[in-house]
Amino acid sequence: GQAREAAEIAAVLTEQGLGGRDVDLRRRLETLHRDRSPRSRDAMALVERWSRAAGKPSKAPELEIGLMLAEAYPERVAKARGKPGEFQLAGGRGVYLEPTDPLAREAWLAVGELGGGDSRDRILLAAAVDEADLREAFAERLVAEDRLETAGGRVRAKRLLRLGKLVLEERLIENPDPAMIVGALMDQVRAEGLSALRLGEQGRALLDRVAFLRAVDGEDWPDLSEATLIARLDEWLEPLLAGRSSLSSLGRGDPARRAQDPGAL
């Protein structure tokens, strides 16, 4: 039953080398069942005592071996990434298997043991686990997150379903909140500076002329320094971005002319 399987997994996890050196937990358990050595017999006797100590069987649905391991170490659920043998843990760390290992091409693993010594930890014990089973068993731990990404001055809104740092599902949001888009575009300008606006020669020249006049003629001219403009984006840039989904949709020079407007600053 479930209690006995859990006890066998616990024995393999706590007794180094029990069931052999195979990374696959299922194979180690198979080897343990066949092994008649004194060490294995002692381990199985311990398993028997643990099973009896667990008492009556639980009424909860029985879990498959990989899920049992995942429930024991949820932060070590691992998703494949890149080349065979490359994985990322739910906790965020990168780990690896030898690319020739039979588990190296699995999409998802539950990891029971890791070994250090390299820049990344090596997986020493694991079991394959099905994504659909993970979604069902870990339903209460899954997190839905809306994320905005800016690339080339354009915003894309995505909805992610995560288990820790691992993304199980990612899809585009067709009609994201316009205010979120405007906020993301302004964040891009804050991060990249006014160069993100593609002001063009005329726009830059306009800002330079106003800066010169302010230096010569005093503070009757607005402060159009980059630091001031970035600090006050919500006053002059936000109105320009209404209804837009990209910075590139702004006409060249529009931001500079808007910034020069005394009513905007």
Summary of the structure (lengths in Angstrom):
residues: 265
radius of gyration: 29.4
end to end distance: 72.9
largest distance: 96.2
contacts: 767
relative contact order: 0.09
helix: 48%
strand: 21%
